[in-house]
Amino acid sequence: MTEPRIDKLRAALDGREAPTVGLWNRLEGRPRTTDFARALRAEVRDPLWMLTRQWQLGEFRGADAGSPVTVTYSVDTTTPSRFRPAGGAVEPLPADRPLETVAERRALPFAFGADRIAFDLRLAIGRRWMKLLAQNLLLNIVSLNVRQKYIARYPIALPDPTADADTPRVAHPEVWSTMQALAGRRMDGYEFYRFLKGGGAAYDGISGLLGLHRTELVRLGKRLVDWFDALIDQPAENPGTPTTNATWDPRRLEHRFSVSARPPEGGTATEKVLTVREYPGGTLDWHAFSIDPAGPLGGTGPAAASLHRTVFPAPVRFSGMPLPRWWALEDERTNFAAVRPDSTDLARLVFLEFALVYSNDWYQLPCDLPAGTLASIKGLAVTDVFGQQRWITPAGSGSDADWQRWTMFTLDTIGDDDVSADTSLLLPPSVPKVAEGPVLEEVALIRDESANMVWGVEQSVRLATGEARRGSEVAAEILAHRLLLHPPAAPPPPAAPVAYKAMNSVPENWIPFIPVHTPGQNRDIQLQRAAMPSVVDGKPVHPRTSLLREGFDAGLQYFVNEEEVPQSGTRITVSYNRTRWRDGRVAVWLSAQRSVGRGEGSSGLAFDFLTDTTPPGPPGPTA
């Protein structure tokens, strides 16, 4: 069956003679020019259509005001001026070096008990003194004799290869060769430096000098002391105590200190104390500080300065943010679909919500503050495009204990007291980059579940000449040299196929820490440094790093909090750091840093076991 042919289509459509016939309309552009710029602009000729589209997309539901045009603010700033290590004395905070130098510096070890170490620094100080003598015209005539007299008065002794006490300086071939080259040819500059620091005169013990020579030597001695004090930053010694004014807490394995400044917001308080309770070393920033209401450090510092400015706010931009224009499309460099958070991954969920929903709701204001500033915003007024002004209050104001309080870049308050939140901003006097030298000491605190102990494994130790070497190699070399000096007696012939052993041995670079009760507690435990007997003479094995020799030379016990050594372990390193301050001054200091370990370990320590004493027989015949 075929449909009838319609000859007059227009008349059929007007009279609706064929109701099955449809009508299609097609709109298409017919540009009459080769320039497509106007066609791509997607011009809107109907404002009512645009208003309808805005109503359809919900743009009329916005509750925000107009866009900000100008912002006027007032900021009060002050500078931290006092410094106190945890449990130490208060001292002025120097302004000629970064805070990392003062917060991380530790004393340079020049001796472990009676064993002298750090001969690289000892030689450098002595070489500096000889250079000062050679450059002085008054002493240049008798410089040769004066040099030999100083070498004889502050000598570098030649170690005795047959003495057990000199084993650390003769066991390693390179160290033994260096000591042979220095003995009798160079002076121990550190002993001379200590003599000058103790109030001694540079000419003491040097004969054949005139009064004019002695006066010149005193002046050069002061130059030598000032040179070494400025070369490497070290903490000051506390009078009457064997410890130094350092921030490292050996029980908690972290740095702890406080700084104080005059409150920028005014009030009745004389100073505001900022305390760092858990700083592992490395990067020091604002989030390491907390407001300490315990008490002042005994200083006021410089008065607060005010900064008043009117600026233009700029919208915050980030990659992948939704674009505010209707016809604009985001680039494909940021793929939010690749982020697949779990239902409990709150951090990623909050990040996705912010990145996909908020676009032009955030603005940033320029406010230049120097490093080492504690700032507090006194007021902030915003003027929008409609000429309306709004007074902005801090979002984080209120009670410090309110968990629903939203804040960023502000400091918390130590304690559980219901106090007002502190909304000040701290820019610590730190540096963006610090160059770290090679690791001189490395200790890994690991858990040994088989032995139910914690071991301090000295993975890198410092040789007498100042270089670092693997701890297992140094322990093996010292053990081999001691066995040469004290060869063990030949064991008697075995009386049975098996022999009983009460305990086996572990490498001498493994220092044990045993669990003991905390004083006054029945369940809390702490880790106490112990010692393993040497396989040579049965005497305790001593640590060879300053990290594990804490209090050892003073006859004190060393304890570490049990929670500081988790299942993953703890790694502590000691190295030199170097950086430049804002005035170009070079700062060098020795610091310790803590990081996460590499898991558990096994020392192989065993008790009460049997060993086979039957020697292996000759090999049997082979086919």
Secondary structure, DSSP 8 states (H G I E B T S, - for coil): ------S-HHHHHHTT--TT------------SS--HHHHT-----HHHHHHHHHHTTGGG------EEEEEEEEEEE---EEEETTS--EE--SSS-HHHHHH------EETTEE--HHHHHHHHHHHHHHHHH-TTTSTTHHHHHHHHHHHSB-----TT-GGGHHHHSSHHHHHHHHHHTTTSB-HHHHHHHHHTT--TTTT--S--HHHHHHHHHHHHHHHHHHHHHSB---B-TTSSSBS--EETTTTEEEEEEEE--TT-SS-S-EEEEEEEE-SS---GGGEEE--S---S---S--EEEEEEE--EE---TT---SSTT----SSS-GGG----TT-HHHHHHHHHHHH-STT-EE------SSEEEEEEEEEEEETTS-EEE---TT-SBTT-TT---SS---BSSSS--B----EEE-S--S--EEEEEEEEEEEEEETTTTEEEEEEEEEE-TTS-EEEHHHHHHHHHHHHHHHS--------SSSEEEEEE----TTEEEEEEEE-TT-SS-EEEEE---B-TTT--B----STTT-TTTTTT---EEEGGGS-TT-EEEEEEEEEEE-TTS-EEEEEEEEEEE----------EEEEEE-----------
